[in-house]
């Protein structure tokens, strides 16, 4: 089988999604499945939908278009603010887009009029993480202007936490979002259908809060795909953490000194500090590097350490593990490593579902079309 590759178990992804959908349903919260890390690959999107995910969200219009072409039937949400240069594509492919700028909302209004259709928006509010969002004190003025735009429907409000600064969702900021929702509904005599509290970082708060207020939607990607809580990197009880694994092949295995010698200057990539000061190690090189994967996001088996990486080589200290040339080594991944591996044209994507194996090589777009 071709390496390097991602091995993707659709059954485990579906289990993770179904488990989270059921747990959150008890809180009155639905799940938007985030598809950006797998480039909108239709089989993975369909696995989420079969599990009860009610909508699909992506940061890139290209991925929504991929799913539209494959006839994935779901409400599509663009969860990054649209580019002005793409508003016509957004109106064509997205049912809902998340927005923070009136100029862009106005352009969406014009695009929707040209297409003779309505476009729904969610206004994103800044609640401390300092990524995207309207400042809370400015929200009602923007709501008033948005409501006057033709062919635009204000669907709801939302926020994003934990992605830029690591600000944790908690009772205070989620209460602030609920209060903003209630204020808009009262002052404008309307109902907000979506109050989206955030992403996988919100799970601990949502599942343990006595009351979730107005929050009725979460956008989940990492928790479904990797079974992890992004805030602390721990696994979530009852979920698979190996639904997606990364596999690479050994191209060299030799006893070598653990430390370099000669005059040491700069290298193109940040060196990983040496942690083994023994005289020799079994150094293993895998045919993969920064161009394919984020080495810092690979999680190796016990006894194996990642000691260095260049653009095309990943260097391991195999410890006492006997690994020879041609051997395949598997890793779990962080979300960042998954993003880079899925995007790399040199990483094959192999999907399994109830014993059926579907393989794609090199071109992700061709893979999407081949297995749709």
C-alpha angles and dihedrals in degrees: 000000000000119000143236093045145148114235108209121192107202092190092058092046090051091049092051092048094046092049093052094043090054095046093049094043087069087062094047092252124133125204129241107200111224111221103178098100091059096039094246093297103185100222092054091045090051091050089057092048092050087055092058103267105155101206141008124235131194137169094219126063090211090067093049088051090052091056092045091053089051091052095243101173111219143100106279120215126191100213097188120069108267122251115243088233091059105044094114091052090046093054090047098048107024126066091194133020130193113232144183104169126074092208090060093044089052090051090050088052091054092046091050090051090052090051092044093233141106122251123204123216139193117208112222118217127207110236103167112297091094098223116109124339149106114259108254094240091057097047101092093049090053091046090055093051093044093053090058094057117102120240091013122113120194102224100175150299134268147167140216125221137171098030106093108016101013094246105170123229108243143157092280102052093037089050088051090054092049091049091052090051093051091047093053092047092049098043097044100033094236142114123241108216095192127048102167112191100193143271141308088308088071096062099091091050095044097047095046102036116109089214127017095193115204095343108122105157139049127187108224127188113132094041092054098042102037105017092234137134104228094207095065105008093239126137119257115240113255096017131108114245093189101057085117123031132175120228128193134175129240115241098171135023118177142144106254138161113277093228131052122241136209128050105331116216134163122309126203093250133044111269119236108232112252113252098178118071096175118125095250139012134188096253114201124190122204124202096245137082149161091310089065107028145011099250091201088060096057118102112205131201118268112283095028121096131191105227104170146353138197130182093285107013134068113196121207136187099220094194109195094339111114106226123170137190111289093027117132120227121201129208138184114230143221118231092258092053090049091053093054096043093049090050095048114099088209095063116082119218116220118186128192128194124172091337096315117122122206118188131194129183134202103330116067093194091054088048092054092052095044096054101032 
